[in-house]
Amino acid sequence: MSGPYLVRGSVSLPEAELMWRFSRSSGPGGQHVNTSDSQVELRFDLARTEALPPVWKERALERLAGRLVDGVVSVRSSEHRSQWRNREAAAVRLAALLAEATAPPPRPRRATRVPRGINERRLREKKQRSERKQGRSGRNWT
């Protein structure tokens, strides 16, 4: 997966605005892990980007406020041994994060009443359960 990373619809992240950083990753890999930079950190300047529509950008800045450092969102990936697969994983994770952050808010719930029949059935079953349990006691056995 290379090139523009699709966020949602026709909006994608341009490759020029993505900042990649590579470092040595911990975990399995033997001697190879000591010599290769397979961990990937992908940074995207959300505050200065022109790739996202203004409404999406505001929404994302508000929802990701806890993750941002000077308006930049950062994603790390080190679960694979190869740098290329970690690059793909980081890009997919960033696109998913932005897609979730820019999604429109859910429609407000419309309050509804509990139907009378459901309430009556609940009370009837409650009464039957009570009678059944009272029938188990040793009272009234003469």
N, CA, C and O atoms as a MOPAC input file, in Angstrom:
PM7 MOZYME 1SCF
protein

 N      0.84800 1    -1.17600 1     0.00000 1
 C      0.00000 1     0.00000 1     0.00000 1
 C      0.88600 1     1.22900 1     0.00000 1
 O      1.48700 1     1.55900 1     1.02200 1
 N      0.97300 1     1.89700 1    -1.10900 1
 C      1.74800 1     3.12600 1    -1.17600 1
 C      0.91300 1     4.16500 1    -1.89600 1
 O     -0.09200 1     3.84600 1    -2.53000 1
 N      1.34100 1     5.40300 1    -1.78900 1
 C      0.60000 1     6.46500 1    -2.44300 1
 C     -0.39600 1     7.08300 1    -1.49000 1
 O     -0.22400 1     7.01300 1    -0.27300 1
 N     -1.44400 1     7.69400 1    -2.04000 1
 C     -2.41300 1     8.37000 1    -1.17800 1
 C     -3.19700 1     7.36500 1    -0.33200 1
 O     -3.66500 1     6.34400 1    -0.83500 1
 N     -3.32900 1     7.66700 1     0.94400 1
 C     -4.02500 1     6.77700 1     1.87500 1
 C     -5.43000 1     7.31000 1     2.07100 1
 O     -5.61900 1     8.43600 1     2.53200 1
 N     -6.41900 1     6.49600 1     1.71900 1
 C     -7.82300 1     6.88100 1     1.72600 1
 C     -8.34200 1     6.98800 1     3.15300 1
 O     -8.20700 1     6.05200 1     3.94000 1
 N     -8.93500 1     8.12900 1     3.48500 1
 C     -9.53700 1     8.32300 1     4.81200 1
 C    -11.00000 1     7.89600 1     4.74600 1
 O    -11.40400 1     6.93900 1     5.40600 1
 N    -11.78900 1     8.60600 1     3.95100 1
 C    -13.19600 1     8.25700 1     3.78200 1
 C    -13.70100 1     8.95600 1     2.53300 1
 O    -13.35200 1    10.10700 1     2.27500 1
 N    -14.51700 1     8.26600 1     1.76500 1
 C    -15.04300 1     8.84900 1     0.53200 1
 C    -13.91600 1     9.06500 1    -0.46600 1
 O    -13.18600 1     8.13000 1    -0.79700 1
 N    -13.77600 1    10.28100 1    -0.93900 1
 C    -12.71200 1    10.58200 1    -1.89700 1
 C    -11.56500 1    11.35000 1    -1.24200 1
 O    -10.63600 1    11.77800 1    -1.92800 1
 N    -11.62400 1    11.52800 1     0.07600 1
 C    -10.59000 1    12.27700 1     0.79000 1
 C     -9.45400 1    11.33400 1     1.14900 1
 O     -9.67800 1    10.26600 1     1.72000 1
 N     -8.24000 1    11.73100 1     0.81500 1
 C     -7.07500 1    10.90600 1     1.11700 1
 C     -5.95400 1    11.77200 1     1.67900 1
 O     -5.95900 1    12.99500 1     1.53100 1
 N     -4.99400 1    11.11400 1     2.32700 1
 C     -3.84400 1    11.80500 1     2.90400 1
 C     -2.74200 1    11.87700 1     1.85700 1
 O     -2.30500 1    10.83800 1     1.36300 1
 N     -2.28600 1    13.05800 1     1.50900 1
 C     -1.21000 1    13.15000 1     0.52100 1
 C      0.12000 1    12.69200 1     1.12700 1
 O      0.41400 1    12.97000 1     2.29000 1
 N      0.90200 1    11.99900 1     0.33500 1
 C      2.19700 1    11.45700 1     0.77600 1
 C      3.13400 1    12.57400 1     1.23500 1
 O      3.95500 1    12.36200 1     2.12700 1
 N      3.01900 1    13.75400 1     0.63900 1
 C      3.91900 1    14.86100 1     0.97500 1
 C      3.70900 1    15.37600 1     2.40300 1
 O      4.62700 1    15.94900 1     2.98900 1
 N      2.51600 1    15.17700 1     2.96600 1
 C      2.23100 1    15.68600 1     4.30700 1
 C      2.52200 1    14.66100 1     5.40600 1
 O      2.37000 1    14.96400 1     6.58900 1
 N      2.93500 1    13.46500 1     5.02700 1
 C      3.24100 1    12.43200 1     6.01700 1
 C      4.72200 1    12.47900 1     6.36400 1
 O      5.57600 1    12.56300 1     5.48100 1
 N      5.01500 1    12.42400 1     7.65500 1
 C      6.40900 1    12.43900 1     8.10900 1
 C      6.72600 1    11.07100 1     8.72400 1
 O      6.09400 1    10.65700 1     9.69600 1
 N      7.69800 1    10.38700 1     8.15500 1
 C      8.07500 1     9.05300 1     8.60600 1
 C      9.34600 1     9.12300 1     9.43400 1
 O     10.25500 1     9.89900 1     9.13700 1
 N      9.40000 1     8.29600 1    10.48400 1
 C     10.61700 1     8.16300 1    11.26800 1
 C     10.80300 1     6.69600 1    11.59500 1
 O      9.84800 1     6.00500 1    11.94900 1
 N     12.03700 1     6.21900 1    11.47500 1
 C     12.31900 1     4.79700 1    11.68200 1
 C     13.32000 1     4.62900 1    12.81200 1
 O     14.24400 1     5.42700 1    12.97100 1
 N     13.11600 1     3.56600 1    13.60000 1
 C     14.04300 1     3.28500 1    14.69700 1
 C     14.08800 1     1.78600 1    14.92500 1
 O     13.30000 1     1.03300 1    14.35200 1
 N     15.01100 1     1.36400 1    15.76200 1
 C     15.13900 1    -0.06000 1    16.05500 1
 C     13.98100 1    -0.51700 1    16.90900 1
 O     13.56000 1     0.16600 1    17.84200 1
 N     13.48000 1    -1.67800 1    16.57200 1
 C     12.31200 1    -2.21800 1    17.24900 1
 C     12.72500 1    -3.31300 1    18.21900 1
 O     13.67600 1    -4.05300 1    17.96500 1
 N     12.00900 1    -3.41200 1    19.32400 1
 C     12.28000 1    -4.50500 1    20.26700 1
 C     11.49800 1    -5.73500 1    19.82100 1
 O     10.69500 1    -5.66700 1    18.89000 1
 N     11.73600 1    -6.84400 1    20.48100 1
 C     10.98400 1    -8.06100 1    20.17400 1
 C     11.81100 1    -9.07300 1    19.42300 1
 O     13.02900 1    -8.92900 1    19.31700 1
 N     11.14800 1   -10.12000 1    18.88800 1
 C     11.86500 1   -11.20600 1    18.23200 1
 C     12.54100 1   -10.75800 1    16.93700 1
 O     12.16800 1    -9.74600 1    16.34400 1
 N     13.51100 1   -11.50600 1    16.52500 1
 C     14.19400 1   -11.18700 1    15.27700 1
 C     15.66300 1   -11.55700 1    15.31300 1
 O     16.34900 1   -11.46000 1    14.29600 1
 N     16.14800 1   -11.97300 1    16.44800 1
 C     17.53800 1   -12.41600 1    16.54000 1
 C     18.49800 1   -11.27200 1    16.33600 1
 O     18.23400 1   -10.14300 1    16.75000 1
 N     19.63500 1   -11.57000 1    15.68500 1
 C     20.66800 1   -10.55700 1    15.48600 1
 C     20.21500 1    -9.47600 1    14.50500 1
 O     20.70100 1    -8.34600 1    14.54000 1
 N     19.29200 1    -9.83800 1    13.64400 1
 C     18.80500 1    -8.89200 1    12.63400 1
 C     18.17300 1    -7.65800 1    13.28600 1
 O     18.29400 1    -6.55000 1    12.76500 1
 N     17.49800 1    -7.85100 1    14.43000 1
 C     16.78300 1    -6.75700 1    15.07600 1
 C     17.75100 1    -5.68500 1    15.58300 1
 O     17.36500 1    -4.52500 1    15.73300 1
 N     18.98700 1    -6.05900 1    15.84300 1
 C     19.96300 1    -5.09800 1    16.34600 1
 C     20.52700 1    -4.19700 1    15.25400 1
 O     21.16900 1    -3.19100 1    15.55500 1
 N     20.29800 1    -4.54000 1    14.00900 1
 C     20.90600 1    -3.78100 1    12.91600 1
 C     19.89300 1    -3.07200 1    12.03000 1
 O     20.27900 1    -2.20200 1    11.24900 1
 N     18.61800 1    -3.41200 1    12.12100 1
 C     17.65200 1    -2.81200 1    11.18600 1
 C     16.67900 1    -1.89800 1    11.91400 1
 O     16.30000 1    -2.14900 1    13.05800 1
 N     16.28700 1    -0.84600 1    11.23800 1
 C     15.32200 1     0.10800 1    11.78000 1
 C     13.92700 1    -0.28600 1    11.29100 1
 O     13.44900 1     0.23200 1    10.28100 1
 N     13.28100 1    -1.19800 1    12.00700 1
 C     11.99000 1    -1.69400 1    11.52900 1
 C     10.80200 1    -1.02700 1    12.19900 1
 O      9.69400 1    -1.10900 1    11.66900 1
 N     10.97800 1    -0.37200 1    13.33900 1
 C      9.85900 1     0.33000 1    13.96900 1
 C      9.57900 1     1.60300 1    13.18700 1
 O     10.50100 1     2.30000 1    12.76500 1
 N      8.29300 1     1.90100 1    12.99700 1
 C      7.88700 1     3.04300 1    12.18800 1
 C      7.05100 1     3.99000 1    13.03800 1
 O      6.15400 1     3.56200 1    13.76400 1
 N      7.35000 1     5.26500 1    12.94000 1
 C      6.50300 1     6.29300 1    13.55500 1
 C      6.04100 1     7.20600 1    12.43200 1
 O      6.85100 1     7.79700 1    11.71900 1
 N      4.73600 1     7.31100 1    12.28800 1
 C      4.14000 1     8.13500 1    11.23600 1
 C      3.49000 1     9.33900 1    11.89100 1
 O      2.67300 1     9.20000 1    12.80200 1
 N      3.85900 1    10.52400 1    11.42000 1
 C      3.31600 1    11.75800 1    11.98500 1
 C      2.57100 1    12.51300 1    10.89300 1
 O      2.98700 1    12.53800 1     9.73500 1
 N      1.45300 1    13.12900 1    11.29200 1
 C      0.62800 1    13.88000 1    10.34800 1
 C      0.21600 1    15.18400 1    11.02400 1
 O     -0.37400 1    15.17200 1    12.10400 1
 N      0.53300 1    16.31000 1    10.38000 1
 C      0.21800 1    17.62200 1    10.94900 1
 C     -1.24600 1    17.95200 1    10.65200 1
 O     -1.58800 1    18.46500 1     9.58600 1
 N     -2.08300 1    17.64400 1    11.61600 1
 C     -3.52100 1    17.81700 1    11.45000 1
 C     -3.91600 1    19.29700 1    11.46700 1
 O     -4.85500 1    19.70200 1    10.78200 1
 N     -3.20900 1    20.08200 1    12.23700 1
 C     -3.56200 1    21.50200 1    12.36400 1
 C     -3.28600 1    22.28800 1    11.08500 1
 O     -3.99800 1    23.24900 1    10.79400 1
 N     -2.27300 1    21.90300 1    10.31900 1
 C     -1.87900 1    22.67700 1     9.13300 1
 C     -2.29100 1    22.04500 1     7.80700 1
 O     -2.04500 1    22.62600 1     6.75100 1
 N     -2.90200 1    20.88800 1     7.84000 1
 C     -3.20900 1    20.20400 1     6.58600 1
 C     -4.31100 1    20.90400 1     5.79600 1
 O     -5.20700 1    21.52800 1     6.36400 1
 N     -4.22100 1    20.78600 1     4.48700 1
 C     -5.25100 1    21.30100 1     3.58800 1
 C     -5.98500 1    20.14600 1     2.90900 1
 O     -6.88100 1    20.36300 1     2.09300 1
 N     -5.59500 1    18.91100 1     3.25500 1
 C     -6.17200 1    17.73900 1     2.60100 1
 C     -7.57500 1    17.42900 1     3.08900 1
 O     -8.37100 1    16.84500 1     2.35300 1
 N     -7.89200 1    17.81200 1     4.32800 1
 C     -9.20400 1    17.51500 1     4.89900 1
 C    -10.12400 1    18.72400 1     4.76200 1
 O     -9.67000 1    19.86300 1     4.86800 1
 N    -11.41300 1    18.48400 1     4.52600 1
 C    -12.36700 1    19.60600 1     4.51400 1
 C    -12.38000 1    20.29900 1     5.87600 1
 O    -12.15000 1    19.65000 1     6.89700 1
 N    -12.64200 1    21.59900 1     5.90700 1
 C    -12.58300 1    22.34500 1     7.18000 1
 C    -13.44900 1    21.75900 1     8.29600 1
 O    -13.03600 1    21.74700 1     9.45600 1
 N    -14.64700 1    21.27300 1     7.95600 1
 C    -15.53600 1    20.70000 1     8.97800 1
 C    -14.90500 1    19.44500 1     9.57700 1
 O    -14.91500 1    19.26500 1    10.79500 1
 N    -14.36300 1    18.59000 1     8.73500 1
 C    -13.71100 1    17.35700 1     9.20800 1
 C    -12.50500 1    17.70300 1    10.07000 1
 O    -12.26100 1    17.07400 1    11.10000 1
 N    -11.75500 1    18.71200 1     9.63700 1
 C    -10.54600 1    19.10500 1    10.34800 1
 C    -10.88100 1    19.58100 1    11.76400 1
 O    -10.20900 1    19.20800 1    12.72600 1
 N    -11.92600 1    20.41000 1    11.88400 1
 C    -12.35700 1    20.89000 1    13.20700 1
 C    -12.77800 1    19.72600 1    14.09200 1
 O    -12.40100 1    19.64800 1    15.26200 1
 N    -13.57000 1    18.81800 1    13.51200 1
 C    -14.05000 1    17.65100 1    14.25300 1
 C    -12.87800 1    16.80600 1    14.74700 1
 O    -12.85100 1    16.38700 1    15.90500 1
 N    -11.91300 1    16.55900 1    13.86500 1
 C    -10.75600 1    15.72800 1    14.21900 1
 C     -9.89900 1    16.40800 1    15.28000 1
 O     -9.42800 1    15.74900 1    16.20700 1
 N     -9.69200 1    17.71200 1    15.15700 1
 C     -8.89800 1    18.43200 1    16.15600 1
 C     -9.56900 1    18.36800 1    17.53300 1
 O     -8.89800 1    18.26100 1    18.55900 1
 N    -10.88700 1    18.43500 1    17.53500 1
 C    -11.62100 1    18.38300 1    18.80800 1
 C    -11.56200 1    16.98000 1    19.41700 1
 O    -11.30300 1    16.82600 1    20.61100 1
 N    -11.80300 1    15.96300 1    18.59100 1
 C    -11.86500 1    14.58700 1    19.11100 1
 C    -10.50400 1    14.00700 1    19.45200 1
 O    -10.39800 1    13.17300 1    20.35100 1
 N     -9.46100 1    14.43500 1    18.75000 1
 C     -8.11900 1    13.89600 1    18.99100 1
 C     -7.26400 1    14.83100 1    19.84800 1
 O     -6.04100 1    14.69400 1    19.87800 1
 N     -7.88900 1    15.76900 1    20.53400 1
 C     -7.14200 1    16.76800 1    21.31300 1
 C     -6.17600 1    16.12300 1    22.30300 1
 O     -5.08500 1    16.65000 1    22.52200 1
 N     -6.54700 1    15.00900 1    22.89700 1
 C     -5.68800 1    14.33700 1    23.86600 1
 C     -4.47200 1    13.67300 1    23.24900 1
 O     -3.48200 1    13.44300 1    23.94300 1
 N     -4.52100 1    13.36000 1    21.96800 1
 C     -3.41900 1    12.67400 1    21.27800 1
 C     -2.48800 1    13.62500 1    20.54200 1
 O     -1.40200 1    13.22800 1    20.12000 1
 N     -2.90100 1    14.86100 1    20.38800 1
 C     -2.13300 1    15.80400 1    19.57700 1
 C     -1.00700 1    16.45400 1    20.37100 1
 O     -1.16200 1    16.77600 1    21.54900 1
 N      0.12200 1    16.63700 1    19.70600 1
 C      1.24200 1    17.39500 1    20.25000 1
 C      1.52900 1    18.50200 1    19.24600 1
 O      2.04100 1    18.23800 1    18.15800 1
 N      1.20600 1    19.72500 1    19.59900 1
 C      1.34200 1    20.88000 1    18.69700 1
 C      0.59000 1    20.66800 1    17.38500 1
 O      1.07400 1    21.06500 1    16.32500 1
 N     -0.58600 1    20.05000 1    17.44600 1
 C     -1.40900 1    19.84100 1    16.26500 1
 C     -0.98800 1    18.67300 1    15.39000 1
 O     -1.51700 1    18.49800 1    14.29100 1
 N     -0.03400 1    17.86500 1    15.87000 1
 C      0.46900 1    16.73600 1    15.08900 1
 C      0.01300 1    15.43400 1    15.74600 1
 O      0.20800 1    15.23500 1    16.94500 1
 N     -0.59400 1    14.55500 1    14.95500 1
 C     -0.99900 1    13.23700 1    15.45300 1
 C      0.07000 1    12.23000 1    15.03800 1
 O      0.58900 1    12.28100 1    13.92300 1
 N      0.39100 1    11.31300 1    15.95400 1
 C      1.47800 1    10.37300 1    15.72000 1
 C      0.99000 1     8.94600 1    15.93400 1
 O      0.23400 1     8.67800 1    16.86800 1
 N      1.42500 1     8.02500 1    15.06200 1
 C      1.05500 1     6.61100 1    15.14100 1
 C      2.32500 1     5.78300 1    15.02600 1
 O      3.17500 1     6.06400 1    14.18100 1
 N      2.46000 1     4.76200 1    15.87200 1
 C      3.63200 1     3.88200 1    15.84400 1
 C      3.23600 1     2.47600 1    15.46300 1
 O      2.12400 1     2.03200 1    15.74900 1
 N      4.15000 1     1.77600 1    14.81400 1
 C      3.92500 1     0.37800 1    14.47300 1
 C      5.24500 1    -0.37600 1    14.55500 1
 O      6.24600 1     0.02000 1    13.95800 1
 N      5.22300 1    -1.47800 1    15.31300 1
 C      6.42900 1    -2.30600 1    15.41000 1
 C      6.07400 1    -3.77900 1    15.51900 1
 O      6.89500 1    -4.58100 1    15.96300 1
 N      4.85500 1    -4.14600 1    15.11800 1
 C      4.44200 1    -5.53900 1    15.29000 1
 C      5.00700 1    -6.49400 1    14.24500 1
 O      4.99600 1    -7.70700 1    14.45300 1
 N      5.49500 1    -5.97500 1    13.13600 1
 C      6.06500 1    -6.83700 1    12.09300 1
 C      7.58400 1    -6.72200 1    12.09200 1
 O      8.15200 1    -5.75800 1    12.60600 1
 N      8.22300 1    -7.71800 1    11.51000 1
 C      9.68200 1    -7.68600 1    11.43600 1
 C     10.19200 1    -6.77900 1    10.33800 1
 O     11.29000 1    -6.23000 1    10.43800 1
 N      9.40000 1    -6.61900 1     9.29100 1
 C      9.89100 1    -5.80900 1     8.17500 1
 C      9.38500 1    -4.37600 1     8.28000 1
 O      8.25800 1    -4.12600 1     8.70700 1
 N     10.23200 1    -3.45500 1     7.88600 1
 C      9.88200 1    -2.04600 1     7.91800 1
 C      8.72000 1    -1.75100 1     6.98100 1
 O      7.85600 1    -0.93400 1     7.29900 1
 N      8.69800 1    -2.40200 1     5.84600 1
 C      7.65600 1    -2.14400 1     4.85200 1
 C      6.27600 1    -2.48300 1     5.40300 1
 O      5.33100 1    -1.71200 1     5.23600 1
 N      6.15700 1    -3.64500 1     6.06500 1
 C      4.85600 1    -4.03700 1     6.63300 1
 C      4.47200 1    -3.12100 1     7.78900 1
 O      3.29000 1    -2.83900 1     7.98500 1
 N      5.45400 1    -2.65500 1     8.55700 1
 C      5.16000 1    -1.71200 1     9.63100 1
 C      4.71300 1    -0.35800 1     9.06000 1
 O      3.86400 1     0.31800 1     9.64200 1
 N      5.29000 1     0.02700 1     7.92200 1
 C      4.85500 1     1.26600 1     7.26000 1
 C      3.39400 1     1.15100 1     6.84900 1
 O      2.60200 1     2.06800 1     7.06900 1
 N      3.04400 1     0.01500 1     6.24900 1
 C      1.65800 1    -0.19800 1     5.83300 1
 C      0.71300 1    -0.19000 1     7.03100 1
 O     -0.35400 1     0.42200 1     6.98800 1
 N      1.11600 1    -0.87700 1     8.10100 1
 C      0.27400 1    -0.95100 1     9.30200 1
 C      0.06500 1     0.43200 1     9.91000 1
 O     -1.04800 1     0.76600 1    10.31800 1
 N      1.12300 1     1.23900 1     9.97400 1
 C      1.01400 1     2.58100 1    10.54000 1
 C      0.10900 1     3.46400 1     9.68300 1
 O     -0.70000 1     4.22500 1    10.21400 1
 N      0.24200 1     3.36500 1     8.36700 1
 C     -0.58000 1     4.18300 1     7.47100 1
 C     -2.05300 1     3.79600 1     7.57500 1
 O     -2.92900 1     4.66100 1     7.59700 1
 N     -2.31700 1     2.50000 1     7.63900 1
 C     -3.70400 1     2.03800 1     7.77500 1
 C     -4.28100 1     2.49400 1     9.11400 1
 O     -5.43300 1     2.92100 1     9.18800 1
 N     -3.47600 1     2.40200 1    10.16500 1
 C     -3.92900 1     2.81500 1    11.49500 1
 C     -4.22800 1     4.31400 1    11.53400 1
 O     -5.22000 1     4.73300 1    12.13000 1
 N     -3.37800 1     5.11700 1    10.90400 1
 C     -3.60200 1     6.56300 1    10.87400 1
 C     -4.86900 1     6.89000 1    10.08300 1
 O     -5.67300 1     7.71700 1    10.51400 1
 N     -5.04900 1     6.24900 1     8.93400 1
 C     -6.24400 1     6.49700 1     8.12000 1
 C     -7.50500 1     6.10400 1     8.88600 1
 O     -8.51000 1     6.81300 1     8.82800 1
 N     -7.46000 1     4.97600 1     9.60700 1
 C     -8.62500 1     4.53800 1    10.38900 1
 C     -8.90000 1     5.51200 1    11.53900 1
 O    -10.05300 1     5.82000 1    11.84000 1
 N     -7.84300 1     5.98500 1    12.16500 1
 C     -7.98700 1     6.93000 1    13.26900 1
 C     -8.63900 1     8.22100 1    12.77800 1
 O     -9.54100 1     8.75200 1    13.42700 1
 N     -8.18500 1     8.71900 1    11.64300 1
 C     -8.75300 1     9.94800 1    11.08600 1
 C    -10.18100 1     9.73200 1    10.58300 1
 O    -11.01900 1    10.62700 1    10.68900 1
 N    -10.45900 1     8.54900 1    10.03600 1
 C    -11.81500 1     8.26000 1     9.57100 1
 C    -12.78600 1     8.26000 1    10.75000 1
 O    -13.89900 1     8.77500 1    10.64700 1
 N    -12.35700 1     7.68200 1    11.86300 1
 C    -13.21600 1     7.64900 1    13.05200 1
 C    -13.37500 1     9.04800 1    13.64300 1
 O    -14.46300 1     9.41700 1    14.08400 1
 N    -12.30100 1     9.82000 1    13.65200 1
 C    -12.33500 1    11.15500 1    14.25600 1
 C    -13.13000 1    12.15300 1    13.41800 1
 O    -13.67100 1    13.11800 1    13.95900 1
 N    -13.20800 1    11.93400 1    12.10500 1
 C    -13.92000 1    12.87600 1    11.24700 1
 C    -15.35000 1    12.44800 1    10.95900 1
 O    -16.07500 1    13.15400 1    10.25900 1
 N    -15.76500 1    11.30600 1    11.48700 1
 C    -17.11800 1    10.80200 1    11.23600 1
 C    -18.14600 1    11.76800 1    11.83500 1
 O    -17.89900 1    12.36900 1    12.88000 1
 N    -19.28800 1    11.91600 1    11.17800 1
 C    -20.30800 1    12.81600 1    11.72500 1
 C    -20.84000 1    12.26100 1    13.04500 1
 O    -20.82600 1    11.04800 1    13.25600 1
 N    -21.30500 1    13.13300 1    13.93100 1
 C    -21.82600 1    12.64700 1    15.20400 1
 C    -23.09200 1    11.82500 1    14.98100 1
 O    -23.82200 1    12.05600 1    14.01700 1
 N    -23.35400 1    10.86500 1    15.87100 1
 C    -24.55700 1    10.04400 1    15.68800 1
 C    -25.82400 1    10.87700 1    15.87500 1
 O    -25.82100 1    11.87500 1    16.59700 1
 N    -26.90100 1    10.45800 1    15.22100 1
 C    -28.15800 1    11.18100 1    15.35700 1
 C    -28.64900 1    11.05400 1    16.79400 1
 O    -28.49300 1     9.99900 1    17.40900 1
 N    -29.23400 1    12.10500 1    17.33100 1
 C    -29.71000 1    12.02300 1    18.72000 1
 C    -30.84900 1    11.00800 1    18.84700 1
 O    -31.65000 1    10.82800 1    17.93000 1
 N    -30.89600 1    10.36100 1    19.99000 1
 C    -31.90200 1     9.33300 1    20.24300 1
 C    -33.24300 1    10.00800 1    20.49700 1
 O    -33.33700 1    11.00100 1    21.21800 1
 N    -34.26700 1     9.44400 1    19.88700 1
 C    -35.60900 1     9.95800 1    20.11000 1
 C    -36.20800 1     9.24100 1    21.29700 1
 O    -36.28900 1     8.01300 1    21.29300 1
 N    -36.63000 1     9.96800 1    22.30900 1
 C    -37.19000 1     9.34800 1    23.50400 1
 C    -38.53800 1     8.72600 1    23.17600 1
 O    -39.37600 1     9.34200 1    22.51900 1
 N    -38.73800 1     7.49500 1    23.64200 1
 C    -40.01000 1     6.80800 1    23.42800 1
 C    -40.49600 1     6.24300 1    24.75500 1
 O    -39.70700 1     6.02200 1    25.67300 1
 N    -41.80300 1     6.01300 1    24.84700 1
 C    -42.36600 1     5.43600 1    26.06500 1
 C    -42.30100 1     3.91800 1    25.98000 1
 O    -42.27800 1     3.34000 1    24.89400 1
 N    -42.27100 1     3.28400 1    27.15300 1
 C    -42.33600 1     1.82700 1    27.20000 1
 C    -43.79100 1     1.44400 1    26.93600 1
 O    -44.68700 1     1.96300 1    27.60100 1
 N    -44.04800 1     0.54300 1    25.97800 1
 C    -45.42800 1     0.15600 1    25.69300 1
 C    -46.10400 1    -0.47400 1    26.91300 1
 O    -45.46100 1    -1.16400 1    27.70400 1
 N    -47.39900 1    -0.23000 1    27.05400 1
 C    -48.15000 1    -0.71800 1    28.20900 1
 C    -48.11200 1    -2.24200 1    28.28700 1
 O    -47.99800 1    -2.80000 1    29.37900 1
 N    -48.20600 1    -2.91700 1    27.15300 1
 C    -48.21900 1    -4.38500 1    27.13800 1
 C    -46.93600 1    -4.97300 1    27.72500 1
 O    -46.98700 1    -5.96700 1    28.44900 1
 N    -45.78600 1    -4.36900 1    27.41800 1
 C    -44.50600 1    -4.86900 1    27.93200 1
 C    -44.45400 1    -4.70400 1    29.43800 1
 O    -44.00300 1    -5.60000 1    30.15100 1
 N    -44.91600 1    -3.55500 1    29.92600 1
 C    -44.91500 1    -3.30500 1    31.36700 1
 C    -45.84800 1    -4.27900 1    32.09000 1
 O    -45.50300 1    -4.81200 1    33.14400 1
 N    -47.03500 1    -4.50500 1    31.51300 1
 C    -47.98100 1    -5.43700 1    32.13100 1
 C    -47.41600 1    -6.85300 1    32.16200 1
 O    -47.55100 1    -7.55300 1    33.16500 1
 N    -46.78500 1    -7.27600 1    31.07500 1
 C    -46.19800 1    -8.62500 1    31.02800 1
 C    -45.10100 1    -8.76900 1    32.08700 1
 O    -45.00100 1    -9.80300 1    32.74700 1
 N    -44.27600 1    -7.72000 1    32.24600 1
 C    -43.21700 1    -7.75800 1    33.25200 1
 C    -43.80800 1    -7.91800 1    34.64300 1
 O    -43.32000 1    -8.72800 1    35.43100 1
 N    -44.84900 1    -7.16100 1    34.95800 1
 C    -45.47000 1    -7.25600 1    36.27600 1
 C    -46.13400 1    -8.61400 1    36.48900 1
 O    -46.08100 1    -9.16800 1    37.58700 1
 N    -46.76400 1    -9.15400 1    35.43200 1
 C    -47.42200 1   -10.47900 1    35.53100 1
 C    -46.37600 1   -11.56400 1    35.80300 1
 O    -46.58100 1   -12.42300 1    36.66100 1
 N    -45.24400 1   -11.52400 1    35.06500 1
 C    -44.19100 1   -12.52800 1    35.27900 1
 C    -43.56900 1   -12.38000 1    36.66800 1
 O    -43.18100 1   -13.36700 1    37.29300 1
 N    -43.48000 1   -11.15000 1    37.13600 1
 C    -42.93400 1   -10.90100 1    38.46100 1
 C    -43.83600 1   -11.52500 1    39.53100 1
 O    -43.35700 1   -12.13400 1    40.48800 1
 N    -45.12400 1   -11.36500 1    39.35100 1
 C    -46.10500 1   -11.92800 1    40.30100 1
 C    -46.03400 1   -13.45200 1    40.29300 1
 O    -46.06000 1   -14.07800 1    41.35300 1
 N    -45.94300 1   -14.06200 1    39.09200 1
 C    -45.85800 1   -15.52300 1    38.98200 1
 C    -44.58800 1   -16.04500 1    39.65300 1
 O    -44.61700 1   -17.07100 1    40.33300 1
 N    -43.48700 1   -15.34500 1    39.46400 1
 C    -42.22800 1   -15.74400 1    40.06800 1
 C    -42.32400 1   -15.67700 1    41.59500 1
 O    -41.82200 1   -16.55100 1    42.30100 1
 N    -42.97400 1   -14.63500 1    42.08300 1
 C    -43.16100 1   -14.46800 1    43.52800 1
 C    -44.00800 1   -15.61000 1    44.09700 1
 O    -43.67800 1   -16.17700 1    45.13900 1
 N    -45.10500 1   -15.94100 1    43.39900 1
 C    -45.97300 1   -17.03200 1    43.86500 1
 C    -45.23700 1   -18.36600 1    43.84000 1
 O    -45.39700 1   -19.18100 1    44.74900 1
 N    -44.43600 1   -18.59300 1    42.81100 1
 C    -43.67700 1   -19.83800 1    42.70500 1
 C    -42.70000 1   -19.96500 1    43.87600 1
 O    -42.57200 1   -21.03800 1    44.46500 1
 N    -42.01600 1   -18.87600 1    44.20900 1
 C    -41.03900 1   -18.92700 1    45.30300 1
 C    -41.73700 1   -19.06800 1    46.65700 1
 O    -41.21800 1   -19.74200 1    47.54700 1
 N    -42.90100 1   -18.44500 1    46.82400 1
 C    -43.63200 1   -18.59400 1    48.08000 1
 C    -44.15000 1   -20.01900 1    48.23300 1
 O    -44.27300 1   -20.53100 1    49.34500 1
 N    -44.45100 1   -20.64600 1    47.10900 1
 C    -44.92000 1   -22.02600 1    47.14600 1
 C    -43.84700 1   -23.00800 1    47.58300 1
 O    -44.16300 1   -24.11600 1    48.01600 1
 N    -42.58600 1   -22.61800 1    47.47500 1
 C    -41.49000 1   -23.48500 1    47.88200 1
 C    -41.29900 1   -23.50700 1    49.39500 1
 O    -40.73400 1   -24.45900 1    49.93300 1
 N    -41.75800 1   -22.48100 1    50.07600 1
 C    -41.54200 1   -22.41200 1    51.53600 1
 C    -42.45500 1   -23.41900 1    52.21300 1
 O    -43.44000 1   -23.86200 1    51.62200 1
 N    -42.13900 1   -23.78000 1    53.43800 1
 C    -42.90000 1   -24.79300 1    54.16500 1
 C    -44.12900 1   -24.24700 1    54.84600 1
 O    -44.79200 1   -24.98600 1    55.57300 1
 N    -44.46400 1   -22.98700 1    54.64800 1
 C    -45.64100 1   -22.40700 1    55.27900 1
 C    -46.92100 1   -22.96300 1    54.64200 1
 O    -46.90100 1   -23.49100 1    53.53000 1
 N    -47.97700 1   -22.83700 1    55.33800 1
 C    -49.31000 1   -23.23400 1    54.86700 1
 C    -49.39400 1   -24.72900 1    54.55300 1
 O    -50.19700 1   -25.12600 1    53.70800 1
 N    -48.59500 1   -25.55900 1    55.20400 1
 C    -48.67400 1   -27.00600 1    54.98400 1
 C    -49.34300 1   -27.61800 1    56.21600 1
 O    -48.62700 1   -28.10000 1    57.09400 1
 N    -50.55300 1   -27.62600 1    56.32000 1
 C    -51.19800 1   -28.18700 1    57.51500 1
 C    -51.85800 1   -29.51000 1    57.24900 1
 O    -52.44100 1   -30.10300 1    58.15800 1

